């Protein structure tokens, strides 16, 4: 069995969709992993406040993060740079946790000129994972990876 038609020799593909939040999926042997309760797929993490309470911060590597940085007065170049660095941190986590043969990227953040190149350049010294950019069609993420 293979992970996708476009990459028939691969058995495992992870996909990150960078939109308002971070969508995550894992395609293994042609099937999308949905988890034991069919809830796998939304990347979430919690942080601890000084008072000991948990809270869910907004991811710092989304299209919304870029807009927030722009609204704070950062230039587009600096906003893309900061967001790319934060996304690289997430990509290295996905690579280390799941060790996929390919990480398929999609989402609104990649519509910014040069964003994908920034991500690739920052990622290069940190991990050797193979990346592929989606065409941002309806077949984004693992659905796109499986379709193609």
N, C-alpha and C positions, 0 to 999 in steps of 0.2 A: 504494500500500500504506500501511497505517496501523499505528501501534504497538499500539493496544489498542481494544477495543470501546467502553469507557467514554470514551475520548478519541480519537475517530476522526480528528481533524484533526492529531494529533501523529504525528511520524515517529520521535522518539527519546525513550525514557524510561529513566532509571537507577533502580535500586531498591537500597535499603540495608535489610537486615534486622539489627536490633540485638538480639542474643541473648547467648549466652556469648561469641561472637566477632562479627565483622562480616561478614555475607554481602553480596556486591555482584553486581549483574548489570546488563547493558545490553540493552535491547530496542530494536531498530532495524528499521523497516518490518515490524513484526509478528513478527520472529524474535529469539530470544534469542541473543546473541553468546556463544559458548563458547570462543573462542580457537583458536589453531592446534593445540593439544594437548588440547582439551576440558577445560581446567583453569581457565578464567577463572571468577571468582566469589567467591573468598575474599579479603577484604582483608587483606593482610599487609604488614608493614614490619619492617625490622631496624634496630637501633641499634648503635652502636659503643661498646664498653666502653673504659675508659682503657688497658687492656692491648692494645688493638687487635683483640680478638675481637668477632665479631658475635653478637648475641642477638636473639631475637624477644620483645619485651615484650608483655604482655597489653594490648589496646586499653583506653584510659581512658574509653571512651564506650559501654560495654555494660551490660547488666543485671547482669552479674557485677561490674562496676566499682562500680555503685550499692551492691550488697551488701557489697563490700569496704570502701567508705567508711563504711557504716553500722556494720560490725563494728569499724572503727577509732574509733568514737565520734562521728562526725559526725551531725548531725541529718538527718532525711530531706530537709528543705528545702535544706540546704547540699550534701548528696550529689547531689540532683537538679540543683542549680544548676551544680556543678562538672562533672558528667557531660554536661549540656546544652552547656556551653561547649566541651568536648572534641569532642562530636559535631558542633557547628557548624564546627569546624576541618576535620573530615573532609568534611562536606557541601560546604564551599567548595572543597576539593580536587577532589571529584567534579565539581562545576560547572565549575571551571576546566579540568580535563583533558578532559571529555567534552561539555560544553556541552549537556546534555540539555534538552529543552523542559519536562520534568517530572521531579521526583525523588520517587519513591514510597517511603514509609517504613513499616516494620513491625517487629514484635518486642516482646519482653517489656518493654523499658524504657518503651514507650509506654503500658503499662497503669497506670503511676503517674499519678495525677491531676495535671494541670498540666505534665507533662513536655513534651508536644508544644508547648504554648503558650510555654514557656521557650525551646525550640529556635527557634521562629518569631521570637520577639522578639529573640534574640541574632543571628539570621541577617539580619534585616531591613536593618541598616545596612551589611552586608558584601557581600551579593549579592542579585540580583533573581530568583533561581530560584524557580520555582513548586513548591510541595510539596503532596503529597496523602498522607494517612494511611490505611494499610490497616486493614481490620477485624480483622486478626490471625487470619484463618481459615487453612485449609490452602492458600488461594490467596494467600499472602504474596509479597512481592517481585515480581519480573518475571513469575512465573507468575500472580500475582494481577492484575497490570497487563494481561497479555495476555488473561486469562480474562474480565475485565470490560471 
